[in-house]
Amino acid sequence: MENFKMIAKTFFGFEEILAQELRVLGAQDVEIGTRMVSFKGDKGFMYKANLSLRTALKILKPIYYFRAKTDALLYKGIQGIDWSKYLNANQTFVIDTTIHSDFFKHSQFVSQKAKDAIVDQFREKTGVRPSVDKDFPDLRINIHIDKDQLSIALDTSGASLHQRGYKTATNIAPINEVLAAGMLLLAGWEGKTDFLDPMCGSGTILAEAAMIACNIPANINRKEFAFEKWNDWDNDLFDNIIDALMKRTREFHYTIKGYDKAPSAVEKAKANIKNANLDDYVTVSQQNFFDTKKETSGPLQMVFNPPYGERLDIDLERFYREMGDTMKQNYPGTHAWFITANLDALKFVGLKPSRKIKLFNGSLEARLVKYEMYEGSKRTKFQNREEEEE
């Protein structure tokens, strides 16, 4: 099988970790862009990337590039592709368009013009034309316009890859699965300590943490990928890749725990963890984080998504102050990471973050922050280290 170029789309701030994921998986010619990483691999690698990548939202397979500044040139360029390679006249398709151009203003118009070019080609050759199906198409086509440069790609994934397939129940403000996985990877989580999400909601961070710890493919529970409807779909190859990936899972020797004070959230989290077949690794209990203490003697990693006040009505100043007090007083020997889009609320935590990483939670600019709680005081920690070095 020959290699071809692919593009993995991701969130701002995740480009480096996505590139690292691709390198570990065996991708070739990995190049980092903005909110995307390009790479090369064969058809089997395309299947493997969709199954495995934790921080990819979509994987596109570019098939054609051309330049156009007018509707007529757009139509001509789309007709320059032999669509019978990818589509039969009795199949369905849909076109997604993104535009960064002064020559083309409306993505819907571009999609309509491109659709006309495709169906006209089939009608002229066969007398029959494929139809558009926005919900369950056989082929999903992606058009990206940057100034006068057009990239035509096939969407290998279908629905966004954050839709892992395990989450049937969600809470008031659920976190995106790709965002959760990216936060965990940025936090350096590898499954080598105990783990706690003290405000776990519907359990997304817990599920992603368990899959990382056990090296379980991110999308193993997903029902379908777009490439399964392609003309060159190879079911045996796909099954062989799943078998190979599942042989690379590893044992996990620590604990992954989640707390939430809302009984409804706890029930949803438990259901989602069970759906993901992760209930051997994760326990969820109804507790208010502010009333808890660290239960383990060894190091603890904490990653969570506290409320920002966007969708939940809380007293932010009091809440973030209690959060800081609880971490400082009750959780020694802990590295705590959390994401917030309320940058003003950070000053109420009362602790100095050792790291701040700019991310986006949906359209909200956010920060992923790290706080280090030492056993005893920080000064004592450094004095002990200096004495050991002497």
C-alpha positions in Angstrom: 0.0 0.0 0.0 1.3 3.4 -0.9 1.7 6.4 1.4 -0.3 9.5 1.0 -0.7 12.9 2.8 -3.2 13.4 5.5 -4.2 16.3 7.8 -5.2 15.9 11.4 -7.2 18.8 12.7 -7.0 19.7 16.4 -7.6 22.5 18.9 -5.3 25.5 19.4 -2.5 24.6 21.7 -2.6 20.8 21.0 -0.5 20.9 17.8 2.8 19.7 19.5 1.2 16.9 21.4 -0.8 15.7 18.4 2.5 15.7 16.4 4.1 13.6 19.1 1.1 11.2 19.1 1.6 10.8 15.4 5.3 10.1 15.6 4.8 7.5 18.3 2.1 5.8 16.1 4.6 5.7 13.2 3.5 8.5 11.0 6.0 9.9 8.4 6.8 13.5 7.4 5.0 15.0 10.4 4.7 18.8 10.0 3.0 21.1 12.5 0.6 23.9 11.3 -2.0 26.0 13.1 -4.8 23.8 14.6 -3.5 21.0 12.4 -0.7 18.5 11.8 0.1 17.0 8.4 1.6 13.6 8.0 2.0 10.6 5.6 0.9 7.0 5.9 -0.9 4.3 4.1 -4.6 3.1 4.2 -3.9 1.0 7.3 -2.3 3.9 9.0 -5.4 6.0 8.2 -7.5 3.5 10.0 -5.0 3.3 12.9 -4.8 7.1 13.3 -8.6 7.4 13.5 -8.8 4.7 16.1 -5.8 5.9 18.2 -5.3 9.6 18.2 -6.5 11.3 21.3 -6.1 14.9 20.3 -7.3 14.8 16.7 -10.8 16.1 15.8 -10.8 15.0 12.2 -8.4 13.3 9.7 -8.7 14.5 6.2 -7.2 13.0 3.0 -6.4 15.7 0.5 -7.0 14.6 -3.1 -6.7 17.8 -5.2 -5.4 21.4 -5.1 -6.1 24.2 -7.5 -6.4 28.0 -7.6 -9.6 29.9 -8.3 -10.8 33.5 -7.9 -14.2 33.2 -9.5 -17.3 30.9 -9.3 -16.6 29.6 -12.9 -13.0 28.6 -12.0 -14.3 27.0 -8.8 -16.8 24.9 -10.8 -14.1 24.0 -13.4 -11.6 23.0 -10.7 -14.1 20.6 -9.0 -15.0 19.1 -12.4 -11.2 18.5 -12.9 -11.5 15.6 -10.3 -12.6 12.2 -11.5 -15.3 11.7 -8.9 -16.1 8.1 -10.0 -12.9 7.1 -8.1 -14.6 8.0 -4.9 -18.4 7.8 -5.5 -21.0 5.9 -7.4 -24.0 7.5 -9.0 -26.3 5.7 -6.5 -24.4 6.9 -3.4 -24.8 10.1 -1.4 -22.4 12.8 -0.4 -22.1 16.1 1.5 -19.7 19.0 1.3 -18.3 20.9 4.2 -16.6 24.2 3.3 -14.3 26.6 5.3 -13.3 29.9 3.8 -10.5 32.4 4.5 -10.7 34.5 1.3 -11.8 37.8 -0.2 -12.8 36.0 -3.4 -15.4 33.7 -1.8 -17.6 35.0 0.9 -20.2 32.3 1.7 -19.3 28.7 2.5 -22.9 27.5 1.7 -22.6 29.0 -1.8 -19.3 27.3 -2.5 -20.7 24.0 -1.3 -23.7 24.4 -3.6 -21.4 25.3 -6.6 -19.1 22.3 -5.9 -22.2 20.0 -5.6 -23.4 21.2 -9.0 -20.0 20.4 -10.5 -20.0 16.9 -9.1 -23.6 15.9 -10.0 -23.2 17.4 -13.5 -20.1 15.3 -14.1 -22.1 12.1 -13.2 -25.1 13.2 -15.2 -23.0 13.8 -18.3 -21.2 10.4 -18.0 -23.9 8.1 -16.7 -27.3 9.9 -17.0 -27.7 9.3 -13.2 -26.6 11.6 -10.4 -25.7 11.0 -6.8 -27.7 12.9 -4.2 -26.9 14.9 -1.1 -27.4 13.5 2.3 -26.4 15.8 5.2 -26.9 13.3 8.0 -25.6 10.0 6.8 -23.6 10.5 3.6 -21.5 7.8 1.9 -18.8 10.4 1.2 -18.0 13.5 3.2 -16.0 16.1 1.1 -14.1 18.9 2.7 -13.2 22.1 0.8 -10.8 24.5 2.4 -10.2 27.9 0.7 -7.3 30.2 1.7 -7.3 33.3 -0.5 -7.3 31.8 -4.0 -5.9 28.4 -3.0 -8.4 25.5 -2.8 -7.7 22.2 -1.1 -10.2 19.4 -1.7 -10.1 16.5 0.8 -12.0 13.5 1.8 -13.1 13.4 5.4 -11.9 10.0 6.7 -13.5 10.4 10.1 -17.1 11.5 9.7 -18.5 12.9 12.9 -15.8 14.7 15.0 -13.4 12.3 16.7 -14.3 13.7 20.1 -17.5 11.6 19.8 -15.8 8.5 21.2 -18.9 6.5 21.6 -18.9 5.9 25.3 -20.7 9.0 26.5 -24.5 8.6 26.6 -25.2 10.8 29.6 -23.9 14.4 29.9 -24.0 17.0 32.6 -24.7 20.8 32.5 -21.3 21.8 31.2 -19.6 18.7 29.7 -16.0 19.0 28.6 -15.1 17.9 25.0 -13.3 14.5 25.0 -10.4 15.8 22.8 -10.0 18.8 25.1 -9.9 16.4 28.1 -7.3 14.1 26.6 -5.2 17.1 25.5 -5.2 18.5 29.0 -4.1 15.2 30.4 -1.3 14.9 27.9 -0.2 18.5 28.5 -0.2 17.7 32.3 2.2 14.8 31.6 -0.3 12.1 32.7 1.0 8.6 31.9 -0.7 6.5 34.5 2.3 6.3 36.9 0.6 7.7 40.0 -2.8 7.8 41.6 -5.3 10.2 39.9 -8.2 12.3 41.0 -10.8 14.4 39.2 -12.5 16.2 42.2 -15.3 17.7 40.1 -15.8 14.9 37.6 -19.2 15.8 36.1 -20.2 13.1 33.6 -16.8 11.5 33.8 -15.0 12.5 30.6 -11.6 13.3 32.2 -11.8 10.1 34.2 -12.5 8.0 31.0 -9.7 9.7 29.0 -7.3 9.3 32.0 -8.0 5.6 32.2 -7.6 5.1 28.4 -4.2 6.9 28.5 -3.0 4.9 31.6 -3.9 1.6 29.9 -2.9 2.6 26.4 -6.4 1.8 25.1 -7.2 3.4 21.7 -9.2 6.6 22.1 -11.9 5.6 19.7 -12.2 1.9 20.3 -15.9 2.4 21.4 -16.9 4.5 18.4 -19.6 3.0 16.2 -18.4 4.1 12.8 -15.9 6.1 10.8 -16.5 7.7 7.4 -13.9 5.5 5.6 -16.1 2.4 6.3 -18.4 3.5 3.5 -15.6 4.1 1.0 -15.3 2.0 -2.2 -11.8 0.8 -1.0 -13.0 -0.2 2.5 -10.9 -3.2 3.8 -12.7 -4.8 6.7 -10.1 -7.4 7.3 -7.3 -4.8 7.5 -9.4 -2.8 9.9 -9.9 -5.8 12.2 -6.2 -6.7 12.1 -5.3 -3.1 13.1 -7.8 -3.3 16.1 -6.3 -6.6 17.2 -2.7 -5.2 17.0 -3.7 -2.0 18.9 -5.4 -4.0 21.7 -2.3 -6.2 22.1 -0.4 -3.0 23.1 -2.7 -2.1 26.0 -0.9 -2.2 29.4 -1.7 -2.9 33.0 -2.5 -0.1 35.4 -1.4 -0.4 39.1 -2.8 2.8 40.7 -6.2 4.3 41.3 -8.3 6.7 39.3 -11.1 8.4 41.3 -13.7 10.9 40.6 -15.8 13.0 43.0 -18.9 15.1 42.4 -21.3 16.6 44.9 -24.3 16.2 42.6 -25.9 12.7 42.7 -27.1 13.0 39.1 -23.5 13.7 37.9 -22.2 10.7 39.8 -24.8 8.4 38.2 -24.0 9.8 34.7 -20.3 9.4 35.2 -20.7 5.8 36.4 -22.8 5.0 33.3 -20.3 6.5 30.9 -17.4 4.8 32.6 -19.3 1.5 32.3 -20.1 2.1 28.6 -16.4 2.6 28.0 -15.6 -0.7 29.7 -13.4 1.2 32.2 -15.2 0.4 35.5 -12.3 -1.9 36.5 -10.0 1.1 36.7 -12.2 4.0 37.8 -14.3 4.6 40.9 -16.8 7.5 41.2 -18.3 8.7 44.5 -20.6 11.5 45.7 -18.4 13.9 47.6 -17.9 17.6 47.9 -14.3 18.2 47.1 -14.0 20.9 49.8 -14.8 18.3 52.5 -12.2 15.8 51.3 -8.6 15.0 52.1 -5.9 13.1 50.2 -6.4 9.4 50.7 -3.1 8.1 49.4 0.4 8.5 50.9 2.2 8.6 47.5 2.2 11.3 44.8 -1.2 12.3 43.4 -2.1 13.8 40.0 -5.2 15.9 39.8 -6.8 17.2 36.6 -10.2 18.8 36.5 -12.6 21.3 34.9 -14.1 23.5 37.7 -17.2 25.8 36.9 -16.4 29.2 35.3 -19.7 30.8 36.1 -20.7 30.6 32.4 -23.4 28.0 32.7 -23.4 27.4 36.4 -24.5 30.2 38.8 -21.9 30.2 41.7 -20.1 32.7 43.9 -16.8 32.5 41.9 -14.6 34.3 44.5 -15.7 32.1 47.3 -15.6 28.9 45.2 -12.1 29.5 43.9 -10.8 30.5 47.3 -12.2 27.3 48.8 -10.6 25.4 45.9 -7.2 26.8 46.7 -7.6 26.3 50.4 -8.6 22.6 50.0 -5.7 21.9 47.7 -3.2 23.7 49.9 -4.3 22.3 53.3 -5.7 18.8 52.4 -3.7 17.6 49.4 0.1 17.6 50.1 2.2 15.8 47.5 -0.2 16.7 44.7 0.2 18.2 41.2 -3.1 19.8 40.4 -4.1 21.0 37.0 -7.3 22.6 36.0 -8.7 24.6 33.1 -10.7 27.9 33.5 -12.0 30.5 31.1 -12.5 32.9 33.9 -9.1 34.4 34.2 -10.1 36.8 36.9 -11.1 33.9 39.2 -7.5 32.6 39.3 -6.4 35.4 41.6 -8.8 34.0 44.3 -7.1 30.6 44.4 -4.4 32.1 46.6 -1.6 30.0 45.1 0.9 30.8 42.5 0.6 28.5 39.4 3.9 27.0 38.2 2.5 26.8 34.6 -0.1 28.5 32.5 -1.0 27.2 29.0 -3.4 29.1 26.7 -6.2 26.9 25.3 -9.7 27.4 24.1 -12.8 25.7 25.6 -15.1 26.0 22.6 -15.0 29.7 21.8 -13.9 30.7 25.3 -10.2 31.6 25.7 -9.0 29.6 28.7 -5.9 28.7 30.7 -4.7 25.3 31.8 -2.9 26.0 35.1 -0.7 23.9 37.3 -0.3 24.1 41.1 2.2 22.1 43.0 1.4 21.2 46.6 4.5 19.9 48.4 4.7 17.7 51.4 5.4 20.3 54.1 6.4 23.8 52.8 7.9 24.5 49.5 11.0 26.0 51.2 11.5 22.7 53.2 11.2 20.8 49.9 14.0 22.8 48.3 16.2 22.7 51.4 15.9 18.9 51.5 16.8 18.7 47.8 19.9 20.9 48.4 21.0 18.7 51.4 20.6 15.6 49.2 22.7 17.2 46.5 25.5 18.1 48.9 
